[in-house]
Amino acid sequence: MAQRTNIIASIVPNEEIGIASSILALVRNIAGAFGIAIFATILNNVTNSNVLSIARNSFVNVKNTLNMEQFTALIILKAQVAAYGTVFAVAAAFLLVGAVAALGIKTHRRIKLKENIIIE
């Protein structure tokens, strides 16, 4: 985060640094909210799918309620652990797309002379 803020602060003119930093904070907050919502939805859907898949292929031959509760809890736990692998794979794909997109960003170098003349 600090590197991104420094890059933006070095590119933006001094008169517009307040606007640039507020827009950066706004985008960071909105992206964080969307990221949490997207990944929580993926985690929930994959967990539900995994619970059904694991339960379909599992069997316990005990009629004791305590053992049935433990059996159910273990199915849910295994489904959640497997779901995190899927979420991390999706996050890695998003990161890869973002990294490739970031390589295409072109910046202009500004040189400030003594007489407040800016050459781009």
ABEGO torsion letter per residue (X at the ends): XAAAAAAAAAABBAAAAAAAAAAAAAAAAAAAAAAAAAAAAAAAAAAAAAAAAAAAABBBABABAAAAAAAAAAAAAAAAAAAAAAAAAAAAAAAAAAAAAAAABBBBBBBBBAAGBBBX
